[in-house]
Amino acid sequence: MIVQICVGSSCHLRGSEKIIEKFQKAVSDNDLDNDITLAGSFCTGKCNRVGVTVTVDDDVYTGITPENFSDFFREKVLNPIKESKG
C-alpha cells in the first residue's frame, strides 16, 4: 500500500507535519513497515478548508486531522491491510 501525504503549501499550513508523524507512529506501532510505503506529495488539487489531503493507493481523502486520524487510519489503511492478509 502506498500512502502519500500532501505537503503542499495549503496542507502544510493545515498540519501535514503532524499527520506525517502520526502515520509514522501508527505504521511502527502496528508493525506495518513492510506493508506501507509512506511518501510526501505536492498538491493533488483537492485542497480542503480543514485538514490534510492523503492519497491511499489511488483513493484521495481530504480533511484528515489529528482528531480524525485514528478512525481514518483504521478504516482506510489498517483494516484493508488486515483483509488482504486474510
C-alpha positions as CSV (number, residue, x, y, z in Angstrom):
1,M,0.0,0.0,0.0
2,I,1.3,3.5,-0.9
3,V,0.2,6.3,1.3
4,Q,1.0,9.9,0.1
5,I,0.6,12.8,2.5
6,C,0.3,16.2,0.8
7,V,3.0,18.6,1.9
8,G,1.9,21.4,-0.5
9,S,1.6,24.9,1.0
10,S,-2.1,24.6,1.8
11,C,-1.8,21.2,3.6
12,H,1.5,22.3,5.2
13,L,-0.4,25.2,6.8
14,R,-3.2,22.7,7.9
15,G,-0.8,20.4,9.8
16,S,0.7,17.9,7.3
17,E,3.8,17.6,9.6
18,K,1.6,16.3,12.4
19,I,-0.2,13.9,10.1
20,I,3.1,12.5,8.9
21,E,4.3,12.0,12.5
22,K,1.0,10.2,13.3
23,F,1.4,7.9,10.2
24,Q,5.0,7.1,11.1
25,K,4.0,6.1,14.7
26,A,0.9,4.2,13.6
27,V,2.9,2.2,11.0
28,S,5.5,1.4,13.5
29,D,3.1,0.6,16.3
30,N,1.2,-1.8,14.1
31,D,4.3,-3.4,12.6
32,L,3.4,-2.4,9.1
33,D,6.8,-1.2,7.9
34,N,6.8,-3.9,5.2
35,D,3.2,-3.3,4.1
36,I,3.1,0.5,3.7
37,T,5.2,3.0,1.8
38,L,4.9,6.5,3.2
39,A,5.6,9.4,0.8
40,G,5.1,13.1,0.6
41,S,3.4,14.6,-2.4
42,F,2.7,18.1,-3.6
43,C,-0.7,19.4,-4.3
44,T,-3.2,16.8,-5.6
45,G,-5.7,19.6,-6.4
46,K,-8.1,18.5,-3.7
47,C,-7.4,21.3,-1.2
48,N,-9.9,21.5,1.6
49,R,-10.5,24.2,4.2
50,V,-9.9,21.7,7.0
51,G,-7.1,19.2,7.4
52,V,-4.7,17.5,5.1
53,T,-5.2,15.6,1.8
54,V,-4.0,11.9,1.9
55,T,-3.9,9.5,-1.0
56,V,-4.1,5.8,-0.2
57,D,-3.1,3.9,-3.3
58,D,-5.4,5.6,-5.9
59,D,-8.0,6.9,-3.5
60,V,-7.8,10.6,-2.4
61,Y,-9.1,11.6,1.0
62,T,-9.4,15.2,2.3
63,G,-9.8,16.8,5.7
64,I,-7.5,14.4,7.7
65,T,-6.8,16.0,11.0
66,P,-5.1,14.8,14.3
67,E,-8.6,14.4,15.7
68,N,-9.9,12.1,13.0
69,F,-6.6,10.4,12.2
70,S,-7.2,7.2,14.3
71,D,-10.5,6.5,12.6
72,F,-9.1,7.2,9.2
73,F,-6.1,5.0,9.7
74,R,-8.1,2.1,11.0
75,E,-10.8,2.3,8.2
76,K,-8.7,3.2,5.2
77,V,-5.3,1.7,6.0
78,L,-5.2,-0.9,8.8
79,N,-8.5,-2.8,8.0
80,P,-7.7,-3.1,4.2
81,I,-4.3,-4.5,5.0
82,K,-5.7,-7.0,7.5
83,E,-8.3,-8.1,5.0
84,S,-5.8,-8.6,2.2
85,K,-3.7,-10.8,4.5
86,G,-6.8,-12.9,5.2
